[in-house]
Every structure is written in structure tokens, then in C-alpha cells.
């Protein structure tokens, strides 16, 4: 059995042409064969997954299919608490913790009949970056295993791209779902802030932490969002979900003047815009604040909050954190109360500007990852990778708006490139529908990493 999308697997279960046990066994076989090189998983819940699959098959044979996720294998970023597996956040700070419980996301997935198959690699506490000092080695990109996966949902990007699991759930505070999706050539969706309950998720930033799916396609992301979204936190659709006739804003300055975009990434974005026009969209130029303002405001708030969360451990046992994590977390120590308040006021002004720019539009499109994935070895040493990579992520964390990264093509070296759709808060369904239409109009979902592409010679 080849890798199946979540939607295809769900259809096969409906048609009784496969079973939950077969899906789980296939995932476990792929994990066993591939993950020794990819480092996508921190924990594989083999026995628990097989038991859950047998139970799911019994229910479905009895005619009790709970929904579209029933029997589908899913993996969680290692910041989601579960009662039956450790949650380490890839940090020595947490490796000896014994208390366990299910996060709200884990509970909802289990209630939907999904099969939790393991925990996925992450940058330490969903910040930091690739580091040699962590309990688990950095995840590697399936398209070229000497390359970066993006972060901090690094294992999620690698696992889905390699076909080890059809669905993964990550967190996004400053692009941590959309970055790995872009670098690994999959779909990554950051829902509207608060749409998915984050209870039981190890926090990084109270203002920005958002749970979201990574999957092979936007359609798969929509499938899992339907099960995870909080009742009463959506609103009735008032906007079209068909690209034909839609008005889509294009925020060019983020990737044309605010940051340098690699030539092949820029060409992929331009090709993507032409696809939208062929599908019948009207493209409208949009200008808002320069990207550096969005990014600076977001980082001030995020790292002030992250330091507050980690202050006690940083003071009592700083040696347990990797140097890159310490550097980032301690940057929040220098943010004064006054500066934090001013950043929050700045955030409101930027949010208002975004809402005004969105007036009369059904969505916006812009760049996502503005380069192909960097060589992993280039990211380990100071000044670390934060200042070496270019992504358009902060505006949609700062506003809480839904945003989706999808594959827009490949570089000359065969590495994935991306484009990003976003909307107004609670316009999640429209953003996913536009992404799905884009994917169906392009050939990129037919191309997966091959055996040879996964195994170039390491440097």
C-alpha cells in the first residue's frame, strides 16, 4: 500500500477496501523503515495504536462509523499532552516528568475515532531551533535529508511529507505549522486563533499559540479541522468558497521589497497567481505595514510571554536548555512592562490596518517560505537560523487570522516552494476551499519524495 491521503483513507474505510488495522500497520512499517534517518518521531505508540485500530474496526464492522477521522492514523507534535505517552517538548527540562493527561486535542481526536500513533519531533518548547544538545536529534527533510524541515513542528512536516502518517497536528505561534509545510511541500493550516482548544498544550505564547493540522492537502486539513474546531467559535459563511468570481488581495511587498525572495520562489508565487486568475479570481493589489513591523511586534510579545512561562526553570536550571533556546527565551527578559503594553497597542493598530485592507476581499495571498529549505548543518551555530531564513508568517499570528501554506512548485534543486492564503478571522472554510481549488488546478500533489531523493549523500 502506498501513502494515502487522509481523505482517500477515509473513503477507503467507507468503501470497506481497507481497515484501520491495515492503515496503522502500513504507517508503522513506514516509520520503522524511514524514521531512523528522518528523526520525525520522538515516541511511537505502536501497541496503543494497534489496540485502537482493532477497536475501530470492530465498531465500523458493526455499522458505528463515528465520522471521517474514524480509523485514521494521526500523530501529535510533542507538546500535546497524552495520558498514554510522555510529552517532552524535546527538552531535558521535561524528560523526567511522570504526570500524564490528555490534551483537549487528544481527547477530541480519540472521540472522533482517530488512531494516535505517536509524538512528533519539535524544536525545544516549540522555540529554539535545530540543536545537537536536545534529547532527540533534529528532524530531516524527506526531499533531501541534509536539509532543514522548518520549525518548530519539524517532525510533523517530515512525517507527513514522507508518508509516515497521513495527518499531524502541530502548533503555530510564529509560523511553526506553515514553515514546515512550506519547506516539506505539504499543506499546513493555522486556524483562526482560539478556534481549536489548546488546553493541555505546553505553551509558548498565550497571545499567539494556535493548534493546526499538517497534511498532504488542504482537503485533508479541512477534514481534521471539522473535528477539532470548538463549537460556537465559527460563524456562518458569508463569503464565497469558490475561486471563480472571488476577489483575492495580493500582498506583494512582503515578498518583493520587505524581504528578499529567491528567484525560484518568486517565480513559483507568480505562477500561482496566474493559476488563480485562470480559475476566475480577480486579483487586487494590497498594501499594509512593512513586514519588519509585523515581525518585530510579534516577537516582542511572544518572547516576553515565553520568558514569563519559563522564568523559574531558566533561573534554577538554565543548563538544561539548549543554548539557542536560552538565547531566545532570555531575549524576553529585557522587555519591560511598558514595552509589552506598547507592543500590544501596536498590535491593535496593525490588526485594524489588516481588517481595513481586507474590506471587500474574500482572501489574500502572499509568499510563505521565500526560499527552499536550507542545509541543516548551516543552522546549528550562532547567530543561528532566525536571522538567516525568510518567511511571511507574523501578520497572521498577530491578527489571529486563518492562514494556509500549500505547495506552489519546486526549485531547480527539486526542493518544495510555497504560496500562502489567508482571510479574515473565522473565514477558515473559505481559506481552505481556495487552497483546495489551487491544489486541484496544479500538478504538485502528484509528486512525492522518492526513495532516491530521500537519501542523498550527507555532507
C-alpha positions, 0 to 999 in steps of 0.5 A: 500500500502506498501513502494515502491521503487522509481523505482517500483513507477515509473513503477507503474505510467507507468503501470497506477496501481497507481497515484501520488495522491495515492503515496503522500497520502500513504507517508503522512499517513506514516509520520503522523503515524511514524514521531512523534517518528522518528523526520525525518521531520522538515516541511511537505508540505502536501497541496503543495504536494497534489496540485502537485500530482493532477497536475501530474496526470492530465498531465500523464492522458493526455499522458505528462509523463515528465520522471521517477521522474514524480509523485514521492514523494521526500523530501529535507534535510533542507538546500535546499532552497524552495520558498514554505517552510522555510529552517532552517538548524535546527538552531535558527540562521535561524528560523526567516528568511522570504526570500524564493527561490528555490534551483537549486535542487528544481527547477530541481526536480519540472521540472522533475515532482517530488512531494516535500513533505517536509524538512528533519531533519539535524544536525545544518548547516549540522555540529554539531551533535545530540543536545537537544538545536536545534529547532527540536529534533534529528532524530531516527533510524527506526531499533531501535529508541534509536539509532543514524541515522548518520549525518548530513542528519539524517532525510533523512536516517530515512525517507527513511529507514522507508518508509516515502518517497521513495527518499531524497536528502541530502548533503555530505561534510564529509560523511553526505549522506553515514553515514546515509545510512550506519547506516539506511541500505539504499543506499546513493550516493555522486556524483562526486563533482560539478556534481549536482548544489548546488546553493541555498544550505546553505553551509558548505564547498565550497571545499567539499559540494556535493548534493546526493540522499538517497534511498532504492537502488542504482537503485533508486539513479541512477534514481534521479541522471539522473535528477539532474546531470548538463549537460556537467559535465559527460563524456562518459563511458569508463569503464565497468558497469558490475561486471563480468570481472571488476577489483575492488581495495580493500582498506583494511587498512582503515578498518583493521589497520587505524581504528578499525572495529567491528567484525560484520562489518568486517565480513559483508565487507568480505562477500561482497567481496566474493559476488563480486568475485562470480559475476566475479570481480577480486579483487586487493589489494590497498594501499594509505595514512593512513586514519588519513591523509585523515581525518585530511586534510579534516577537516582542510579545511572544518572547516576553510571554515565553520568558514569563512561562519559563522564568523559574526553570531558566533561573534554577536550571538554565543548563538544561536548555539548549543554548539557542533556546536560552538565547531566545527565551532570555531575549524576553527578559529585557522587555519591560512592562511598558514595552509589552503594553506598547507592543500590544497597542501596536498590535491593535493598530496593525490588526485594524490596518489588516481588517481595513485592507481586507474590506471587500476581499474574500482572501489574500495571498502572499509568499510563505517560505521565500526560499527552499529549505536550507542545509541543516548543518548551516543552522546549528551555530550562532547567530543561528537560523532566525536571522538567516531564513525568510518567511511571511508568517507574523501578520497572521499570528498577530491578527489571529487570522486563518492562514494556509501554506500549500505547495506552489512548485519546486526549485531547480534543486527539486526542493518544495516552494510555497504560496500562502492564503489567508482571510479574515478571522473565522473565514477558515472554510473559505481559506481552505476551499481556495487552497483546495481549488489551487491544489486541484488546478496544479500538478504538485500533489502528484509528486512525492519524495522518492526513495532516491531523493530521500537519501542523498549523500550527507555532507 
